[in-house]
Amino acid sequence: MSFSGNIKKELSREQAPGMETRRMELYAILHFLGAFGDHKEEGVYVARTDQVLLAKKIVLLMKETNAASPALEVLTSEGKQKNRRYRIRIPAEIGGKLKEEVSAAVRLWHETGTFPDTDSCRAWLRGAFLTAGSMSDPEKSYHLEWTCKTREDADGIVQLSKRFEIDGRITERKGRFVVYLKDSTDIVDMLNVLGAHKSLMEMENVRILKEMRNGVNRQFNCDTANIKKIVKAAGRQVEDIRYIAAHTGLENLPPALRQMAEVRLEYPDVSLQELGEYLDPPVGKSGVNHRLRKLSVIAENLREGK
């Protein structure tokens, strides 16, 4: 599976917190699928996709938020490849109400460029990415994008991204409007916004390894095994710190640990000794290691719900 496919697989299995947030994710998915456009058949509304996990997610979200059980049908094309597409049939009485709710959310988004709360903004971006997003393999290039049918949708994605201090750009391609990110830091931040933490970690590992390879002078005496060992350890540390930031906020850490966390995020590819030199006041290698271990313990306790 491609890197982009892995992100969507991860997001399809994530459950948004709160019923309102799940509604917003569902609204975004249905809007970008065009479920309420020309796809009305025999008194029912129809959403189509070739992604089985997305189809199942739509059904699950509808059950959770609308007390409805839409029918999921599998369509197999003729020929040798037997490609499958999935059709979600939404009863007219539910679909009509849902269409109004989606339209209201889209109007608010187009008019204001945002939603009242942060979780709703995250949910909308996530639903839009599941339906219209893609990302290149970070081993080859840094590129994440949404393909939108209208300029209003593209502008809306840019505005929502700005809420998280991420700058998206727009280009036209084959009659569509594409919002894209090319800066690796922006992409990492967006993966965090979307909730794709496993994919974020994989990209961080790739990015750290690339930066180390580019820093030939600094790492000249390191063999490949040592580089991989450092990358793996640094990657775990970055993952732990981002987990803490997402669940309790770095501002709630003791000052020494907060500074350590911020410095590690800013310099993900440097050694423990170099990290210590960036602290104020400077700290030795053992002191840096001690603080990073404390951060790992905090992250592990959060994961275990302690």
C-alpha positions in Angstrom: 0.0 0.0 0.0 1.2 3.5 -0.8 2.1 6.0 1.9 -1.0 8.0 1.1 -3.1 4.8 1.4 -1.6 4.1 4.8 -2.6 7.5 6.0 -6.2 7.0 4.9 -6.2 3.5 6.4 -5.1 5.0 9.7 -7.6 7.9 9.6 -10.5 5.5 8.6 -10.0 3.6 11.8 -9.7 6.7 14.0 -12.8 7.7 16.0 -13.3 11.4 16.4 -14.1 12.6 19.9 -17.6 13.8 20.5 -20.8 13.4 18.4 -20.6 16.9 16.9 -17.1 16.3 15.7 -18.1 13.0 14.0 -21.0 14.9 12.3 -18.5 17.4 10.9 -16.3 14.6 9.6 -19.3 12.9 8.0 -20.4 16.2 6.4 -17.0 16.8 4.9 -16.8 13.3 3.5 -20.3 13.6 1.9 -19.6 17.1 0.5 -16.3 16.1 -1.1 -17.9 12.9 -2.5 -20.7 14.9 -4.0 -23.3 12.6 -2.4 -26.0 15.2 -2.8 -25.2 16.2 -6.3 -26.5 14.1 -9.2 -26.5 10.8 -7.3 -30.1 10.5 -6.3 -31.7 7.2 -7.4 -35.2 5.8 -6.8 -36.0 8.0 -3.8 -32.6 7.5 -2.1 -29.4 9.5 -2.0 -26.2 7.7 -3.1 -22.6 8.1 -2.2 -19.9 6.3 -4.3 -16.3 5.5 -3.5 -13.7 2.9 -4.5 -12.2 2.9 -0.9 -13.7 0.1 1.1 -12.5 1.6 4.5 -14.1 5.0 3.6 -17.4 3.3 2.6 -17.4 1.5 6.0 -16.6 4.7 7.8 -19.5 6.5 6.2 -21.9 3.8 7.3 -20.4 3.8 10.8 -20.6 7.6 11.1 -24.2 7.6 9.8 -25.2 5.0 12.4 -23.6 7.0 15.2 -24.9 10.4 14.3 -28.2 9.9 12.5 -29.6 6.7 13.9 -29.7 5.3 10.4 -28.4 2.2 8.7 -27.6 3.0 5.1 -27.2 0.1 2.7 -23.7 -0.7 1.5 -23.5 -2.3 -1.9 -20.4 -3.7 -3.7 -20.2 -3.1 -7.4 -17.8 -5.3 -9.4 -16.8 -4.2 -12.9 -16.7 -6.6 -15.8 -13.4 -7.7 -17.3 -10.2 -9.3 -16.0 -9.4 -6.8 -13.2 -12.8 -7.0 -11.5 -12.4 -3.5 -9.9 -14.7 -2.9 -7.0 -16.7 0.2 -6.2 -18.9 0.8 -3.2 -22.3 2.5 -3.1 -23.9 3.8 0.0 -27.6 4.2 -0.3 -29.1 6.7 2.1 -32.9 6.6 2.6 -34.7 9.7 1.3 -36.1 10.8 4.7 -32.7 10.7 6.3 -30.9 11.9 3.2 -33.0 15.0 2.8 -32.3 16.2 6.4 -28.6 15.3 6.0 -28.4 17.2 2.8 -29.7 20.4 4.6 -27.2 19.9 7.4 -24.3 19.4 5.0 -25.3 22.5 3.0 -25.5 24.6 6.1 -22.0 23.5 7.2 -20.6 24.2 3.7 -22.2 27.7 3.7 -20.7 28.5 7.1 -17.3 27.2 5.9 -17.3 29.2 2.6 -18.5 32.4 4.3 -16.2 32.4 7.3 -13.3 30.1 6.3 -13.6 28.2 9.6 -15.8 26.6 12.2 -16.5 27.7 15.8 -14.3 25.1 17.5 -10.9 23.5 16.8 -12.1 19.9 16.8 -14.6 20.7 14.1 -11.9 22.2 12.0 -9.7 19.1 12.4 -12.7 16.9 11.6 -13.5 18.8 8.4 -9.9 18.7 7.2 -9.7 14.9 8.0 -13.0 14.2 6.1 -11.8 16.2 3.2 -8.4 14.4 3.1 -10.1 11.0 3.3 -12.1 11.8 0.3 -10.0 14.2 -1.8 -6.5 14.1 -0.3 -3.3 12.4 -1.2 0.4 12.4 -0.1 3.6 11.4 -1.9 6.1 8.9 -0.5 8.3 11.1 1.8 11.3 9.0 0.7 10.9 10.6 -2.8 9.4 14.1 -2.1 7.4 16.1 0.4 4.0 16.8 -1.0 0.5 16.6 0.5 -2.6 17.9 -1.3 -6.4 18.1 -1.6 -8.1 18.1 -5.0 -11.2 20.4 -4.9 -13.9 20.8 -7.5 -14.4 24.5 -6.8 -12.2 27.5 -5.9 -14.4 28.1 -2.8 -13.6 24.6 -1.5 -9.9 25.2 -2.1 -9.9 28.6 -0.4 -11.8 27.0 2.5 -9.1 24.4 2.9 -6.4 27.1 2.9 -8.3 29.1 5.6 -8.8 26.1 7.8 -5.1 25.2 7.5 -4.2 28.8 8.6 -6.1 28.2 11.8 -3.3 25.7 12.7 -0.6 28.1 11.3 -0.1 26.0 8.2 0.2 27.8 4.9 -1.3 26.0 1.9 -1.0 27.1 -1.7 -3.5 26.7 -4.6 -2.8 25.6 -8.2 -5.1 24.6 -11.0 -4.8 21.1 -12.5 -7.1 19.6 -15.2 -9.9 21.9 -14.3 -9.6 21.2 -10.6 -8.2 23.4 -7.7 -5.4 21.7 -5.8 -4.4 22.9 -2.3 -0.9 21.6 -1.6 1.8 21.6 1.1 5.5 21.1 0.2 7.3 22.2 3.3 8.1 19.1 5.4 7.3 20.9 8.7 3.9 22.0 7.4 3.2 18.4 6.3 4.2 17.0 9.7 2.0 19.6 11.4 -0.9 18.7 9.1 -0.6 15.0 9.8 -0.8 15.9 13.5 -3.9 18.0 12.9 -5.5 15.1 10.9 -4.7 12.7 13.7 -2.5 10.5 11.6 0.1 10.0 14.3 1.6 6.7 13.1 2.1 8.1 9.6 3.6 11.3 11.1 6.1 9.1 13.0 7.1 7.3 9.8 7.6 10.6 8.0 9.6 12.0 10.9 11.9 9.0 10.7 12.4 9.5 7.0 12.9 13.3 7.5 15.5 12.8 10.3 17.4 10.3 8.2 17.4 12.7 5.2 18.6 15.5 7.4 21.4 13.4 8.8 22.5 12.3 5.3 22.6 15.9 4.3 24.6 16.9 7.3 27.7 14.9 6.0 30.2 17.1 7.8 28.6 16.6 11.2 28.0 12.9 10.8 31.2 12.1 8.8 32.5 9.6 11.4 29.2 7.8 12.0 28.6 4.6 10.2 25.1 3.6 8.9 24.3 1.5 11.9 24.9 4.3 14.3 22.9 6.7 12.2 19.9 4.3 12.2 20.2 3.9 15.9 20.2 7.6 16.5 17.3 8.1 14.1 15.3 5.4 15.8 15.9 6.9 19.3 15.3 10.5 18.1 12.1 9.3 16.3 10.7 7.8 19.5 11.6 10.9 21.5 9.8 13.2 18.9 6.8 10.8 18.9 6.6 10.9 22.8 6.8 14.7 22.9 4.2 15.2 20.2 1.9 12.8 22.0 2.3 14.8 25.2 1.7 18.1 23.3 -1.5 16.7 21.7 -2.9 15.3 25.0 -1.9 17.6 27.8 0.1 20.4 26.2 3.8 21.1 26.6 3.0 24.2 28.7 1.9 21.9 31.6 5.3 20.3 31.9 7.9 21.5 34.4 10.1 24.2 32.9 13.2 22.0 32.5 11.2 19.3 30.7 9.3 21.8 28.6 12.5 23.4 27.4 13.9 19.9 26.7 10.8 18.9 24.7 10.8 22.2 22.6 14.6 21.8 21.8 14.2 18.2 20.7 11.3 19.2 18.4 13.4 22.0 16.9 16.5 19.9 16.5 15.3 16.3 15.8 18.5 15.1 14.1 21.2 16.2 16.6 23.0 14.1 19.2 22.3 14.3 23.0 25.5 16.2 23.5 24.5 18.8 20.9 21.0 19.0 22.4 22.5 19.9 25.8 24.4 22.8 24.2 21.1 24.3 22.9 19.6 24.3 26.5 19.8 27.4 28.7 21.8 26.8 30.8 23.7 24.1 28.9 23.3 20.5 30.2 25.6 17.5 29.8 24.8 14.4 27.8 23.6 12.4 30.9 21.3 15.3 32.0 19.8 15.4 28.5 19.3 11.7 28.5 17.7 11.8 32.0 15.2 14.5 30.9 14.3 12.7 27.7 13.6 9.5 29.7 11.3 11.5 32.0 9.4 12.7 28.9 9.1 9.1 27.6 7.7 8.0 31.0 5.1 10.8 30.9 4.1 9.8 27.4 3.8 6.2 28.3 1.6 7.0 31.3 -0.7 9.1 29.1 -1.0 6.2 26.7 -2.0 3.9 29.5 -4.4 6.4 30.9 -2.6 7.0 34.1 
